[in-house]
């Protein structure tokens, strides 16, 4: 019988608190029609193509979508049946809305499992990490897979004494996690190995033998390597690894990166300080399985590259989950300290939910303003997109893929979609577009950026006029325009230009929108 059934459960250990935390975590996503996550509008464009391609001649002239088994399909598979009934935008919102509650539920179940049925008083401090930097970026397939990985890890820990039965059960679970996103599956494997290593060491086994035995226990989790070696979700077949060592410090600072730098940094420092105190203070302790899982995750985070198998921000994605494992396992040795941690953690959670809600309301309005010029596009138009990408701004850039909404609303083509073989199922039908076929060709980085590439004047001169009917610039100063580009509409940071076959007739179609 768990401790919470003995009648002495404290308020943060009761079921009503867990349920309230799970429900409150969805609040920032309730009002925006499109969750204002950086990559999500582009993903929604892909969902629309997958759902409507067979019935749309306009989409068929731009796109191809061929199903195969890859490790990057989590939200796609959940959205597709809903999108065919309700449309891609409501379907995507419903599925994405579930990710933070699933993540918080995972944190709670892990804490209760490691603590004999009791939620750690520090656990509420970790709940805002459901809105950590990977989620803000719109890595929704990964975020869904990571949330499911947390829930699966709680089950893995509960079944640690039923080794044979657990091995059979977790073969399909590992495959499910991999299909959702291969990095989420890898995250689970690392944490599962860490929890088993903790138990084996706790039984007095030597470290070497414990490592070997834990590895053997986790061997059934390796079944997704079969489709990976067969070519599913492996990019172009090469490792494609590159490291950005200094960026790892940035990922720690960006634990709760959102909009206000000082506020977000102070919140991140608070979480890091709490994790350190949990490990070092005599007044606190961290549940052993979660501490070991976090240690294994931290070691992997240190050596992981920035880019791997065609995916970027590999190490960054792990950061909030490693920190969260430590925090949800922090127990206080004194009842008064435990109560103080619970009250402060709950206040911190409510504060972050309130500020995230405010930020998302403004960000969603800004995205809608930028996307408004899509209404001036003819259905089926092909649009060359150029978006300013700052490299010294703390605020999360949320306009990089906002033009994906034009795919949903106008059945358009734009050069901001992802079409990497082995990572996505989407392909374009515009080989003549050359360098301007897919992401990241839409990004125009500030001159101060170390990775500065193409510039707008060059893009406007060199793109293929036989492919693109329109040019859409976002948050960029307008350079001298080639004579065949005609301003059509403006809304907020967006400027829409028509490619005119008759340069002497360069009059706008109508008054510019504001």
N, C-alpha and C positions, 0 to 999 in steps of 0.2 A: 504493500500500500504506500502510495506517495505521501510525502509530508503534507501536501496541501489538503489532504482529506482528513487530517486530524483535528481540524477546527481552529488551528492557531495561525492560519495563513494571514499574512499581512496584506494591506490593501493592494499593493502592486503585484502580489502573487495570485490574485483572484482572477477568475475567468472574465469578469466584466471588464477589467482593466486591459487584458489582452485583446478582447474583442474591440474595445474602444480604440486602442492603438492601431489595430489593423484597419478599421474603418476610417479613422482620421488621416491615415497616410494617403488616402485617395483624394482628399479635399483639393489640393492644388490643381488636379486634372479635371475637376468637375465642370468648370465653367468654359474653358476654351473649347471651341468646336474642333480645332486641330491642336493637340498638345504641342506646345512650342519648343520642341526638342530639335536640335540642329539638323540632324539627318532625316528626321521623320517625314517631312513633306516629300522628299525624294523616294523614301520607301513606300509612301502611300501611292505615289505615281506608279510604282512597280506593282502594287497590289491591284490597282485599277486595270493595268495591262493584263495581268494574269486572269482576272475575272471576266474581262470584256473582249479580249483579243479575238476569240473565235467568232464573235458577232459584229465586229467593227472593221469595216474596210479601211477606215481612216487610220486606226491603230495598226492594221496589218501592213500599210505602206511604210511604216516607220520601225516596227518592232517584231521580234521573234522571241518566243518563250517556250523552252523545251524542258519538260520535267525530267529530273534525274535525282538520284540520292546524293545529297551533299550535306555537309555539317554546318548549315546556315539557313535553316528553314523555320525556326520556331514561330515567330509571329506570322510569317507568310501562311503557314498551314492553318493557323487558328483564324486568320482574317478571311481567307479565300471563300469558305462557304457562306460566311456572313456578308461579305462584300457583294456576292451575287444577288442577295436579297435586299440589303439595306444600302448598298453603296460602299465604296472603299473608305471614305472619311469616317462615317459613324462606326463602321466595323473596326477600323484601326483604333479609334478612340476607345472603344469598349475593351479591346484586348490590352492596349497599352495602359489603360486605367487600372487593370488588374495587377500590373507588375509591382508597384510599390507595396500594395497590401500583401502580395505573396512573399515579397522580400522580408517585410516586417514579421509576417507569420513564421518565416524561416528562422529569423533571429530569435523569436520567442521560443519556438520549439527546441532549438539548439540549446538555449539557456536552460530551459526546464529539463531537458534530457540529461544534460551534464550535471545539473544540480539536484537530481533526485526529485524532480517534479516542481521545484521552486524557481521562479524567475529571479535572476540576479537583480539586485537593486540598481545597478549601474546600467542595465540593459537599455532603458529608454534613451540614454545618450547615443546609442548606436542607431536608433530608428531613422533619424534623418539621413543616414548613409544610403537609404533606399533611393534618395535623390542625389547621389554622388555624381562625380564628374562623368563617368561612363554613361549614366542614364541621361544627364543633361545633354550630352553629345548626340543622343539619339541612337545609341547602340542597342536597339530594342531586342534584337534576336539574342545578343549576348546577355542582356539584363534579364530576359525571361529565362534563359538557360541557367544563369547564376541563381535566380530566385528558386527555380526548381531544384538546383543543386543543393541549396541550403536545406530545403525540405527533405531531400533524399539523404543528406548527411545525418539529419536527426534520426531517420529510420535506420540508417547504417549503424549508428551508435547504439540504438535500442536493441539491435539484433547481433551485437558483437559476440555473444556467446552461442549463437546459432550459426556457426560458420558455414556449414554445407547448405542449409536452407537459404542463407543470405547470398551465397555465391550464385545460386540458381535464380533468385529473385532479381539480383542486380545486373544480370546480363541484359535483359530488355530495358531496365532503367538506364543503364549506361548508354545504350543505343539511343534511347529517347533524348537524353541530355545532349548527346553528340549531334543528333539531327537538329535539335533546337539551336545549338551553336557549339562548335568544336572547342572553343576556349572555355565555355561553361563546363563542358565535360572534363576538360583538363583540370580546371579549378577543383571540381569535386574529387577527382582522383588524388590530387595532392592533399586535400583536407582529410579524405578518408584514410590515406596512408598515415597521416599524422596522428589521427585518433587511435588507430590500431597500434601504432608504435608506442603511444602513451600507455595503453593498457598492458601491452606486453612488457614494457619496462617496469610498470607498476607491479607486475607479478614476479619481478626479480630477475628477468632474463637479461643476459649480457647484451650490450648494445648491438654488436654485430649480428648475433642470432636473432634479436628482435627485429632488426632491419630486414633480414632475409625472410623471416616468418611473415612480417607485415606485407612485404612485397608479394609473397605467395598468396596471402589472403586477398590482395587487391588484383590478382591476375585476371579474374573474370571481368574486371572493369575495362580491360584492354581490348575487348571484342570490337569496338569501333575502329581499331587499327586495320581491320580487314577491309572495310569499304574505303578507308583512307589510302591504303596501299593500292587499291584497285582504281584510284583516281578521283574519289569523291572528296571535294573540299580541300584540295591540295594546290590550288592556284595553277601555275603553269608546270607543276611537277618539280620545281626547284624549291630549296629551302627559303631563299629570299630573305635572309636574316640580316638585320642591321641594328646597331646599338646606339642609343643616345644616353650616355651615362649621367650627364648633368641634369637631364630631364627628370630623373627619378626623384630628385629633391623637389622639383616642380610638382610632381604628382602627389607628393605628401602635402605640400601647401595647398593643392587643389582638391583636397578631400571633399569639400563642400563648396567648391567654386561655382558661383552663380552670377552675381552682378556687382556687389559692393565689396571691394578688395579687403579693406580693413576688417569689416565684419566677418567675411568668410574666412580670412586668415586667423582671426581670433578664435573662431569656432573650431577650425582645424587644429590649432595649437591646444585648445582645451581637450579635444579628444586624444591627441597624442600624449599630452601630459597625464591624462587619466589612465591611458593604457600603461604608461611607464610606472605610475604609482601602483597600479594593480599588480605589476610584476615585482616592484621593489619595496613597497611600503609594508611595514610589519602589521599595519592595521587592516590590510586587505590581502586577498589572494585571488588567483585566477584558476578556474576549474582546469584540472590537468589535461583532459583530452582536447579542450579548445586551445589551451596554451600551446600544446605540441602541434596541433593543426596549424595554428597561426605561425609558429616557428618554421614549419616546413614551407608554408606559403610565402613567408618573408624571404627565406633562402632562395626559393624559385624566383621571386620578384627581383631579387638582387642580380641574378644572372640572366634573366629573360631579356631578349632584345626588344627594341621599340617596334620593329617590324618583323613579321614572320609569316610564311606561307601566303603572302599577298595581303595579309591583314596588318593594319597599323595600330598603334597604341596598345600593344599586347601587354606590356608591364603595367601601364596605367590602369587597365581594366581591373587588375587584381587588387589594387591598393585599398579601396574602401572595404572590401570583404575581409582582408587580412586584419585590418584594424578593428572591424566589427567583431570578429571572433574573439579577440582579446577582451573587448569591452563587455560583451554579453556574458562573459564568464567571470566578471569581477564580483567577488563576494566580500562583504565587510565582516570583520570579526566582532564588531561591537554593534549592538542593535541600533543605537542612536546614529552611528555613522551610516548604517544601512538605510535608515529612514531619511537621513539628509541626502544621500545619493539618489534615492528614489524620487524625492521631491524636486531636487535640482535637475535630475535627468528628465523628468516629466515636463518641467518648465522649459528646458532646452528644446525638447521635442516640439512642444506647442509653439515656441518662438520660431523655430525653423519652418514649421508648417505654415505659420502666418506669413512669414517673409517670402517663402517660396510661392505661396498663393498670389501674393501681391506682384512679385516679379513675373509670374506666368501670365497674369492678366495683361500687364503691359506688353510683354513679349508677344503674346498672341495677337494683340491689336496691331503691333508693328508688323508682324508677318502678314496679316490680312491687308494692311495698307500697301505693303510692297507687292502683294500678289494681285491687287485690284486691276492692274493693267492687263492681266490675262483676259479680261472680258472683252478687250478690243482685238483679240486674236481671232481670225477665222478658224473654224473647226478644222483640225487636221494640219495646222500650220507647223512648220519646222522653225525652231527658235534657237539662235545662237545666244547663249547666256554668258555674261561677264559679271562676276561678283567680287567686290573688294574683300580681301582677307587681311585684316590687321594682325600683326604678330606681337604687339605690345599692349594690347587691351586686355584687362582682366575679365570684363563681362563676356559671358559665353556668346560667341557669334551665332546668331540664329537665322541668318538669311542665306546661308551657303547653298541650301537646296530648296528654298521656298518656291522656286519655279516648278518643282515637281507637281504643285497644285494645278499648273496649266495642263498637265497630262490628264488629270482627273476631270477638269472642267471643260477642256477644249480638245481632248484627244490629240494633244500636240506631241512633237518631238523636241527634246532639249538635250544639250550636251552635258548635263550634270548627273545622269544616271550611272549606276555601277554595272559594268558588264564583264568583269574579270572572270575568265574561264576557271571553273572549279570552285568559285566563290559565290557566283550568282547564276541564275538561270536565264536572265534577260540578255538579249543580244539586239543590236541595232541593225538596220538595213541601209545604212548610209556610208559605204566605204569611201565615197568621194569627200566626206567630211574630214578625212585625214586625221590630223592631231586634235580636231575638235569633235570627237565622236562621243566621249564619255568623261566622267569624273576622273581627274581633277581639272580638266581643260577649261572649266568655267571660272576657275579661281585666279584672280589677279592680286598678287601679294603686294603689300606696301614695299616701297623701295628700301626701307630699313630692314626688311626681313632677310635673314641669312640665306633662306632658300628661295629668294626672289627669282622668278622665271619670266614668263611672257608679260608683255605690257599691252594695254588696251589699243593704242594706235596701230601696233603691229597686227593684233587680232582683227581689227576692223578693216585693214588693208588686205589681209591674206586669206580670210575664210572663203569657202567655196560658195559662190552666189547661186550655183545650180542646186545646192542642198538646202540652204537656209532662206526662208522668206522674211524673217524678222530678226532683229537684234534686241536683246533685253539687257540693259546694264543696271546694276544695283549698287548704290552707295559709292559711285565713281564720278569724278568730275568729267564733264563731257569735253573731249578733245576736238580739234577741227575734224569735221566729219567728211568722209568721202562723198562725192556728189550723188551717189546712188542710195544714200541712207536718209530717210525722211522721218522726222519726229512724228509720232502718232499719238502717244499718250504719256502722261507722267502722273505718278502717284507716290508721294513720300520720296523714298530713295530710289524709286524705279523710274527708268526712262525706256520707253518702247519705240524702236525705230523700224520702219518698213524698208525692205530692200526693193527699190524701185527700178524697173527695167528702163524707165524713161527719165534720165536725170534732169531734163528741162521742165518736168512737171513735178516739182518738189514741194507741193502744198500738203499740209496735214489733212487727214481724213475728216477732222472735226476739231473742236476745241480740246485742248489738252486737259486730261482729268487731273484733279488735285485732291 
